[in-house]
Amino acid sequence: MSTQHHFDVLIIGTGSAGLMSALQLSDDLSIALIAKDKVLEGSSYYAQGGVSAVLDSNDDFESHIKDTLSTGNGLGNESTVRFMVEQAPAAIKALEESGVVFTQKDNQYHLTTEGGHSHRRVAHVADKTGQSIQTNLLDSVKEKTNITLFENFIAIDLLTKDQHCYGAYVLNKATNEVESFITHKTIVATGGASKAYLYTSNPDTSTGDGIAMAYRGGCHIVNMEFTQFHPTCLYHPHAKSFLISEALRGEGAKLILPNGEQFMHKYDQRAELAPRDIVARAIDSEMKTHGFDCVYLDISFKDKDWIESHFPTIAKKCASFGIDISQDPIPVVPAAHYTCGGIQADIHAQSNIDNLYAVGEVAHAGVHGANRMASNSLLECVVFAKACANHINQQDLKSQHLNFDDWDASRVSLSKEKVMVTHLWDEIRRIMWNFVGIVRSNKRLHSAQMRLTQIQNEVDEYYRLYLISSDLIELRNLVSTAQLIVRSAISRTESRGLHYNEDYPQTSDKAKDTIIDS
């Protein structure tokens, strides 16, 4: 008989959304917090930029709301955006209460600006904001006696019955045994799906697990065609897609061609501070037009001491590859970065399945629309984690748990064909990069859909025959999420925000979400 765990709340994911949700829940609740890898191995930890919030007397909520909706190209939900923006200063305070010390200048927040923002409103901790948030939130979580951390546990499927969720089946990677987590409430905070692409700024954990599980469990999935490509990832064979923060462009860094020529002014009057979709397409266009492997980002006009004090992590990383950013421009390329779509969730982070919540990048709360404005992501994590926890705290959780059958592995065998998993993983990511990338076409999208359907069938057969493994779980989720992206992209017969289709270059007068039901 396999292990069964009983908790009041299960949180799947230990990024900023998961950790903040755990901290905001009542101390009277028993909480299971599971991480598929090390607790700090996720996109939140690597976020360099910061948290957007109105903290300057020259700024105001209406401006932040307007900028967010404008960047979202007509698809943002104004009431939800307003809720997030108005809760932003309180989110900053909540992070400070957990020990985060934001960079100061003259006893005030040192605020930067990034693409899409009309004011300086990005609070940051040098260029390692995510790392600071994650480590401080984790320290706070470890002080709580009602929270149990499960490291190296990867969720397989949600336990659902009659449109209700009661927890999840989870693989213990240390024992390779499947364990049941039976709970009153489940919060999915697994992050995004950018690992579906060959080149990504995200860590290996971003395989769309929560989106795929929720889809299989009956959730509505919204706007998966909007994958944000970060314009500037370090181009180096050993850099593993290290992110070069947008804050450099906020401080005046210029995008240039190998001959030193600037080009962003040809694409948008905001030049380097245009929203990410515009900057990424501009770089993609220049690379394809001229046959370049990369373009360059130049901040060498700044003083060396200033650079090293403002961007110590980036300067150190580049130096490790022989690039002195105070002297040399940084080679950069676009890479898949952020999933703007996800599990449909309301202002309390509730999905359409009872007892199931979605928070952070995995969720579609309506705040990003067709393109996320920089540094609204960490803000979303904190604001909606608090809203989710408050909603759960106000409910009277029943003391009785349902019983679910243990995971049945009696009819499967140990695989001797693991090469198939690695091959299909690589093929999916190449299909997505080549056919469902920054610029799309109907022909490429339908070619991708055809081959992904074949891969899905192969993966399903493999899943039925062989013992479960972490790699197989991720492959199953990756192909499912890739198909959701392609289906959404095919159904959108226009170009809007992050979705650009050469066959439909115009933007429709009517803005509407793409919703896929399971």
C-alpha positions as CSV (number, residue, x, y, z in Angstrom):
1,M,0.0,0.0,0.0
2,S,1.4,3.4,-1.0
3,T,1.7,6.4,1.2
4,Q,-1.3,8.7,1.7
5,H,-0.9,12.2,3.1
6,H,-3.8,14.2,4.5
7,F,-3.5,18.0,4.7
8,D,-5.9,20.9,4.6
9,V,-4.1,22.6,1.7
10,L,-1.7,21.3,-1.0
11,I,0.5,23.8,-2.8
12,I,2.2,22.5,-5.9
13,G,5.2,24.7,-6.6
14,T,7.7,26.7,-4.5
15,G,8.2,29.8,-6.5
16,S,7.1,33.2,-5.2
17,A,3.4,32.4,-5.7
18,G,3.7,29.1,-3.9
19,L,5.8,30.3,-1.0
20,M,3.7,33.5,-0.5
21,S,0.5,31.5,-0.6
22,A,1.8,29.2,2.2
23,L,2.8,32.2,4.3
24,Q,-0.5,34.0,3.9
25,L,-2.6,30.9,4.9
26,S,-3.9,30.6,8.4
27,D,-1.5,29.0,11.0
28,D,-4.4,26.8,11.9
29,L,-4.3,25.0,8.5
30,S,-2.0,22.1,7.8
31,I,-0.1,22.8,4.5
32,A,1.9,20.5,2.2
33,L,4.3,22.4,0.0
34,I,5.9,20.4,-2.8
35,A,8.8,21.2,-5.1
36,K,9.6,19.1,-8.1
37,D,13.3,19.8,-7.7
38,K,15.2,21.8,-5.1
39,V,12.9,24.3,-3.4
40,L,14.6,27.3,-5.0
41,E,15.0,25.9,-8.5
42,G,12.4,27.8,-10.5
43,S,11.8,31.0,-12.6
44,S,11.2,33.2,-9.6
45,Y,14.7,32.6,-8.2
46,Y,16.3,33.8,-11.5
47,A,14.1,36.9,-11.9
48,Q,16.5,39.9,-12.1
49,G,14.3,42.9,-12.8
50,G,11.9,43.6,-9.9
51,V,8.4,44.3,-8.7
52,S,6.3,47.0,-10.3
53,A,4.4,49.3,-7.9
54,V,3.4,52.9,-7.6
55,L,5.8,54.1,-4.9
56,D,6.8,57.5,-6.4
57,S,4.7,60.7,-5.7
58,N,5.0,61.5,-9.4
59,D,3.3,58.2,-10.4
60,D,-0.2,57.1,-9.8
61,F,-2.4,54.0,-10.1
62,E,-4.2,55.2,-13.2
63,S,-0.9,55.4,-15.1
64,H,0.2,51.9,-14.0
65,I,-3.2,50.5,-15.0
66,K,-3.1,52.3,-18.4
67,D,0.4,51.1,-19.1
68,T,-0.5,47.5,-18.3
69,L,-3.6,47.5,-20.4
70,S,-1.8,49.2,-23.3
71,T,0.9,46.7,-23.2
72,G,-1.7,43.9,-23.1
73,N,-3.1,45.0,-26.5
74,G,-6.7,45.2,-25.6
75,L,-7.0,41.8,-23.8
76,G,-6.4,42.7,-20.2
77,N,-9.3,42.6,-17.7
78,E,-9.4,46.2,-16.4
79,S,-11.0,45.4,-13.0
80,T,-8.5,42.7,-12.3
81,V,-5.6,44.9,-13.4
82,R,-6.9,47.6,-11.1
83,F,-7.1,45.2,-8.2
84,M,-3.4,44.1,-8.8
85,V,-2.1,47.7,-9.2
86,E,-3.9,49.0,-6.2
87,Q,-2.6,46.1,-4.1
88,A,1.0,46.6,-5.3
89,P,2.3,48.9,-2.5
90,A,0.9,46.4,0.1
91,A,2.7,43.6,-1.8
92,I,6.0,45.4,-1.4
93,K,5.3,45.7,2.3
94,A,4.5,42.0,2.6
95,L,7.8,41.2,0.9
96,E,9.7,43.5,3.3
97,E,8.0,41.9,6.2
98,S,9.5,38.6,5.0
99,G,13.0,40.2,5.0
100,V,13.4,41.5,1.5
101,V,15.4,44.7,1.5
102,F,14.8,46.7,-1.7
103,T,17.6,48.8,-3.1
104,Q,17.4,52.4,-1.7
105,K,18.7,55.7,-2.9
106,D,18.6,58.8,-0.6
107,N,16.4,56.8,1.9
108,Q,13.8,56.1,-0.8
109,Y,13.2,53.2,-3.1
110,H,15.6,53.2,-6.1
111,L,13.0,52.7,-8.9
112,T,13.9,51.7,-12.4
113,T,11.9,51.7,-15.6
114,E,11.4,48.9,-18.1
115,G,9.5,48.3,-21.3
116,G,6.0,49.6,-21.4
117,H,6.3,51.7,-18.2
118,S,5.7,55.4,-18.4
119,H,7.3,56.0,-15.0
120,R,10.0,54.6,-12.8
121,R,8.1,52.1,-10.7
122,V,10.2,48.9,-10.6
123,A,11.4,48.2,-7.0
124,H,14.4,45.9,-7.1
125,V,17.2,44.3,-5.1
126,A,20.2,45.2,-7.4
127,D,19.8,42.7,-10.3
128,K,18.9,39.7,-8.2
129,T,15.4,40.5,-7.0
130,G,14.0,37.1,-7.5
131,Q,16.8,35.5,-5.5
132,S,16.3,37.8,-2.6
133,I,12.5,37.3,-2.6
134,Q,12.8,33.5,-2.8
135,T,15.4,33.1,-0.1
136,N,13.6,35.3,2.3
137,L,10.2,33.8,1.7
138,L,11.7,30.3,2.2
139,D,13.3,31.3,5.5
140,S,9.9,32.6,6.7
141,V,8.2,29.3,5.5
142,K,10.7,27.2,7.4
143,E,9.8,29.0,10.6
144,K,6.1,27.9,10.3
145,T,5.3,24.6,12.1
146,N,2.1,24.1,10.1
147,I,3.9,23.9,6.7
148,T,5.6,20.7,5.6
149,L,8.1,21.0,2.7
150,F,8.4,18.1,0.3
151,E,11.5,18.5,-1.9
152,N,12.0,16.4,-5.1
153,F,8.3,15.5,-5.4
154,I,6.7,16.0,-8.8
155,A,2.9,16.0,-9.3
156,I,1.5,13.6,-11.8
157,D,-2.2,14.3,-11.9
158,L,-4.9,16.1,-9.9
159,L,-7.4,14.0,-7.9
160,T,-10.7,15.2,-9.3
161,K,-14.2,13.9,-9.0
162,D,-17.5,15.6,-10.0
163,Q,-15.8,18.9,-10.8
164,H,-14.1,19.0,-7.4
165,C,-10.4,18.7,-6.7
166,Y,-9.1,16.7,-3.7
167,G,-5.4,16.9,-4.1
168,A,-3.0,15.1,-6.4
169,Y,-1.0,11.9,-7.1
170,V,2.7,12.8,-6.7
171,L,5.9,11.0,-7.5
172,N,8.5,10.8,-4.7
173,K,11.7,11.1,-6.9
174,A,13.9,9.6,-4.1
175,T,11.9,6.4,-3.8
176,N,10.3,6.4,-7.3
177,E,7.0,5.6,-5.5
178,V,3.7,7.4,-6.2
179,E,2.1,9.0,-3.1
180,S,-1.3,10.5,-2.7
181,F,-1.8,13.9,-1.2
182,I,-5.5,14.2,-0.2
183,T,-6.6,17.7,0.7
184,H,-9.5,20.1,1.0
185,K,-7.9,22.8,-1.2
186,T,-5.2,22.6,-3.8
187,I,-3.2,25.6,-5.1
188,V,-1.3,25.1,-8.4
189,A,1.7,27.4,-8.5
190,T,3.9,25.5,-10.9
191,G,5.0,28.4,-13.2
192,G,5.0,28.5,-17.0
193,A,5.8,26.4,-20.0
194,S,8.6,28.1,-21.8
195,K,10.7,24.9,-21.8
196,A,8.5,23.9,-24.6
197,Y,10.8,26.0,-26.8
198,L,14.4,25.1,-27.8
199,Y,15.8,28.4,-26.5
200,T,14.4,29.8,-23.3
201,S,15.5,32.0,-20.4
202,N,13.8,29.6,-18.0
203,P,15.2,26.8,-15.9
204,D,14.5,23.2,-16.7
205,T,11.5,23.1,-14.4
206,S,9.3,25.2,-16.6
207,T,7.6,22.3,-18.5
208,G,3.9,23.4,-18.2
209,D,3.1,20.8,-15.6
210,G,0.3,22.7,-13.8
211,I,-1.4,23.8,-17.1
212,A,-1.3,20.2,-18.5
213,M,-2.6,18.7,-15.2
214,A,-5.3,21.3,-14.9
215,Y,-6.4,20.7,-18.5
216,R,-6.6,17.0,-18.0
217,G,-8.6,17.7,-14.8
218,G,-11.3,19.8,-16.5
219,C,-10.0,23.3,-16.2
220,H,-10.5,26.0,-18.8
221,I,-7.2,27.1,-20.4
222,V,-7.0,30.6,-21.8
223,N,-4.7,32.5,-24.3
224,M,-1.9,30.0,-24.6
225,E,-0.8,31.5,-27.9
226,F,0.8,34.4,-26.0
227,T,4.3,33.2,-25.2
228,Q,6.5,36.1,-24.4
229,F,10.0,36.0,-25.9
230,H,12.5,38.0,-23.8
231,P,14.4,40.1,-26.3
232,T,17.8,39.8,-24.6
233,C,19.3,36.5,-23.5
234,L,23.1,36.2,-23.4
235,Y,24.3,34.6,-26.6
236,H,27.1,32.2,-25.7
237,P,27.5,28.4,-26.1
238,H,28.0,27.9,-22.4
239,A,25.6,30.5,-21.0
240,K,22.5,28.3,-21.0
241,S,20.3,31.2,-21.9
242,F,21.3,33.5,-19.1
243,L,18.9,36.5,-19.0
244,I,20.1,40.0,-19.6
245,S,17.7,42.1,-17.6
246,E,15.4,44.7,-19.3
247,A,16.6,47.1,-16.6
248,L,19.8,47.7,-18.7
249,R,17.6,49.1,-21.4
250,G,15.7,51.0,-18.7
251,E,19.0,52.7,-17.8
252,G,19.8,53.6,-21.4
253,A,21.5,50.5,-23.0
254,K,21.2,50.5,-26.8
255,L,20.6,47.6,-29.1
256,I,23.1,47.6,-32.0
257,L,24.1,45.6,-35.0
258,P,27.6,44.1,-35.2
259,N,28.8,47.3,-37.0
260,G,27.5,49.5,-34.1
261,E,24.4,50.7,-35.9
262,Q,21.3,51.3,-33.7
263,F,18.0,49.9,-35.1
264,M,15.1,50.1,-32.6
265,H,14.1,53.5,-33.8
266,K,13.0,52.0,-37.1
267,Y,10.4,49.8,-35.3
268,D,9.0,51.9,-32.5
269,Q,9.3,55.5,-31.3
270,R,9.9,54.2,-27.8
271,A,13.0,52.4,-29.2
272,E,14.6,50.2,-26.6
273,L,11.8,50.8,-24.1
274,A,9.0,49.5,-26.4
275,P,7.1,46.5,-25.0
276,R,8.9,43.1,-25.3
277,D,6.9,41.8,-28.2
278,I,8.0,44.7,-30.4
279,V,11.6,44.5,-29.3
280,A,11.8,40.7,-29.8
281,R,10.3,40.9,-33.3
282,A,12.7,43.7,-34.2
283,I,15.7,41.7,-33.2
284,D,14.3,38.6,-34.9
285,S,13.8,40.7,-38.1
286,E,17.3,42.1,-38.1
287,M,18.9,38.7,-37.5
288,K,16.9,37.1,-40.3
289,T,17.4,40.0,-42.7
290,H,21.2,40.2,-42.3
291,G,21.9,36.5,-41.4
292,F,23.3,37.4,-38.0
293,D,23.5,34.9,-35.1
294,C,22.8,37.7,-32.6
295,V,22.7,41.4,-32.0
296,Y,24.3,43.4,-29.2
297,L,23.3,45.4,-26.2
298,D,25.6,48.2,-25.3
299,I,25.9,49.9,-21.9
300,S,29.6,50.5,-22.1
301,F,29.0,54.3,-22.0
302,K,28.3,54.0,-18.3
303,D,31.1,54.1,-15.7
304,K,32.5,50.7,-14.7
305,D,31.8,51.3,-11.0
306,W,28.2,52.3,-11.8
307,I,27.7,49.2,-13.9
308,E,29.1,46.8,-11.2
309,S,27.0,48.4,-8.5
310,H,23.8,48.3,-10.4
311,F,24.2,45.1,-12.3
312,P,26.7,43.0,-10.3
313,T,25.2,39.6,-11.3
314,I,25.1,40.3,-15.0
315,A,28.6,41.9,-15.0
316,K,30.1,38.9,-13.2
317,K,28.3,36.4,-15.4
318,C,29.5,38.1,-18.6
319,A,33.0,38.4,-17.2
320,S,33.1,34.6,-16.7
321,F,32.7,34.3,-20.5
322,G,35.3,37.0,-21.2
323,I,32.9,39.9,-21.8
324,D,33.7,43.1,-20.0
325,I,30.3,44.9,-20.3
326,S,31.9,48.3,-19.3
327,Q,34.0,47.9,-22.5
328,D,32.2,45.6,-24.8
329,P,28.6,45.2,-26.0
330,I,26.8,42.1,-24.9
331,P,25.8,39.5,-27.6
332,V,22.1,38.8,-27.2
333,V,19.2,36.8,-28.8
334,P,15.5,36.5,-28.0
335,A,14.4,33.4,-26.1
336,A,11.0,32.1,-24.8
337,H,10.5,33.6,-21.4
338,Y,7.0,33.9,-20.0
339,T,3.6,32.2,-20.5
340,C,0.9,34.9,-20.5
341,G,-1.9,32.4,-20.8
342,G,-2.8,29.6,-18.4
343,I,-5.5,28.2,-16.1
344,Q,-8.5,30.5,-16.0
345,A,-8.7,32.0,-12.6
346,D,-10.8,34.7,-11.0
347,I,-9.7,37.5,-8.6
348,H,-9.5,35.0,-5.8
349,A,-7.3,32.7,-7.9
350,Q,-10.2,30.2,-8.2
351,S,-10.4,27.9,-11.3
352,N,-13.7,26.5,-12.7
353,I,-13.0,23.3,-10.7
354,D,-14.1,23.5,-7.0
355,N,-11.3,23.6,-4.4
356,L,-8.7,24.2,-7.1
357,Y,-6.8,27.5,-7.3
358,A,-4.1,28.8,-9.7
359,V,-1.6,31.5,-8.8
360,G,1.3,33.1,-10.6
361,E,2.6,32.3,-14.1
362,V,0.5,29.1,-14.4
363,A,-2.7,31.2,-14.1
364,H,-4.6,33.4,-16.4
365,A,-6.1,36.0,-14.1
366,G,-6.5,38.6,-16.9
367,V,-3.7,41.0,-15.9
368,H,-1.3,40.4,-18.8
369,G,-3.6,40.3,-21.9
370,A,-1.7,39.7,-25.1
371,N,1.6,40.8,-23.7
372,R,3.0,41.1,-20.1
373,M,4.4,44.4,-19.0
374,A,7.8,44.0,-17.4
375,S,8.0,43.3,-13.6
376,N,4.2,42.8,-13.3
377,S,4.9,39.0,-13.0
378,L,6.4,39.0,-9.5
379,L,3.7,41.5,-8.5
380,E,1.0,39.1,-9.8
381,C,2.5,36.3,-7.7
382,V,2.4,38.2,-4.5
383,V,-1.0,39.9,-4.9
384,F,-2.9,36.9,-6.0
385,A,-1.2,34.6,-3.5
386,K,-2.5,36.9,-0.8
387,A,-6.0,37.0,-2.4
388,C,-6.0,33.2,-2.8
389,A,-5.0,32.6,0.8
390,N,-7.5,35.1,2.2
391,H,-10.3,33.4,0.3
392,I,-9.3,30.0,1.7
393,N,-8.8,31.4,5.2
394,Q,-12.5,32.6,5.2
395,Q,-13.8,29.2,4.6
396,D,-14.8,26.5,7.0
397,L,-12.9,23.5,5.8
398,K,-14.6,20.1,6.3
399,S,-12.7,17.8,8.6
400,Q,-13.7,14.7,6.5
401,H,-11.4,13.6,3.6
402,L,-12.4,11.5,0.7
403,N,-10.7,8.3,0.0
404,F,-9.0,7.7,-3.3
405,D,-7.5,4.5,-4.7
406,D,-3.7,4.1,-4.5
407,W,-1.7,4.5,-7.7
408,D,-1.8,1.2,-9.6
409,A,1.6,0.3,-11.2
410,S,0.9,-3.4,-11.4
411,R,0.4,-3.6,-15.2
412,V,3.4,-1.6,-16.3
413,S,7.1,-2.5,-16.6
414,L,10.5,-0.8,-16.4
415,S,11.4,0.9,-19.7
416,K,14.4,-0.1,-21.6
417,E,13.7,2.6,-24.2
418,K,14.5,5.8,-22.3
419,V,16.1,7.2,-25.5
420,M,12.6,7.7,-26.8
421,V,11.8,10.1,-24.0
422,T,14.9,12.3,-24.7
423,H,14.4,12.2,-28.4
424,L,10.7,13.3,-28.3
425,W,11.5,16.0,-25.7
426,D,14.1,17.5,-28.1
427,E,11.8,17.1,-31.1
428,I,8.9,18.9,-29.4
429,R,11.1,21.9,-28.5
430,R,12.6,22.2,-32.1
431,I,9.1,22.0,-33.6
432,M,7.9,24.8,-31.3
433,W,10.9,27.0,-31.9
434,N,10.8,26.6,-35.7
435,F,7.1,26.6,-36.3
436,V,5.4,28.3,-33.4
437,G,8.0,31.0,-32.6
438,I,8.2,34.8,-32.7
439,V,6.7,35.0,-36.2
440,R,4.2,32.4,-37.3
441,S,2.2,31.3,-40.4
442,N,-0.8,29.0,-40.9
443,K,1.3,26.5,-42.8
444,R,3.9,26.2,-40.0
445,L,1.2,26.0,-37.3
446,H,-0.7,23.2,-39.0
447,S,2.6,21.3,-39.6
448,A,3.4,21.6,-35.9
449,Q,-0.1,20.5,-34.9
450,M,0.1,17.4,-37.1
451,R,3.4,16.2,-35.8
452,L,2.6,17.1,-32.1
453,T,-0.6,14.9,-32.4
454,Q,1.6,12.0,-33.5
455,I,4.0,12.6,-30.7
456,Q,1.1,12.8,-28.2
457,N,-0.1,9.4,-29.3
458,E,3.4,7.9,-28.9
459,V,3.8,9.5,-25.4
460,D,0.4,8.2,-24.3
461,E,1.3,4.7,-25.4
462,Y,4.6,4.9,-23.6
463,Y,2.8,6.2,-20.5
464,R,0.5,3.2,-20.5
465,L,3.2,0.6,-20.8
466,Y,6.0,1.7,-18.6
467,L,6.7,2.7,-15.0
468,I,6.3,6.4,-14.3
469,S,9.4,8.6,-14.1
470,S,10.1,12.3,-13.6
471,D,11.3,12.6,-17.2
472,L,8.2,10.8,-18.5
473,I,5.9,13.1,-16.4
474,E,7.5,16.2,-17.8
475,L,7.4,14.9,-21.4
476,R,3.7,14.1,-21.1
477,N,3.0,17.6,-19.8
478,L,5.3,19.2,-22.3
479,V,3.6,17.8,-25.4
480,S,0.2,18.5,-23.9
481,T,1.1,22.1,-23.3
482,A,2.7,22.5,-26.7
483,Q,-0.5,21.3,-28.3
484,L,-2.5,23.8,-26.3
485,I,-0.2,26.6,-27.5
486,V,-0.6,25.5,-31.1
487,R,-4.4,25.1,-30.9
488,S,-4.8,28.5,-29.4
489,A,-2.5,30.1,-32.1
490,I,-4.4,28.4,-34.9
491,S,-7.7,29.7,-33.5
492,R,-6.6,33.3,-33.4
493,T,-7.1,34.7,-36.9
494,E,-5.3,38.0,-36.2
495,S,-2.0,39.3,-35.0
496,R,-2.1,40.8,-31.5
497,G,0.6,41.3,-28.9
498,L,2.9,38.4,-28.7
499,H,1.1,36.4,-31.4
500,Y,2.1,37.5,-34.9
501,N,0.9,35.5,-37.8
502,E,2.1,36.5,-41.3
503,D,-1.2,35.3,-42.8
504,Y,-3.2,37.6,-40.5
505,P,-1.0,40.6,-40.0
506,Q,-3.9,42.9,-38.9
507,T,-5.4,43.3,-35.5
508,S,-9.1,42.6,-35.2
509,D,-11.4,45.4,-34.0
510,K,-12.9,42.9,-31.5
511,A,-10.6,41.7,-28.8
512,K,-11.5,38.3,-27.2
513,D,-9.8,35.6,-25.3
514,T,-9.0,32.1,-26.7
515,I,-10.6,29.6,-24.3
516,I,-10.0,25.8,-24.6
517,D,-12.2,23.5,-22.6
518,S,-11.0,20.0,-21.8
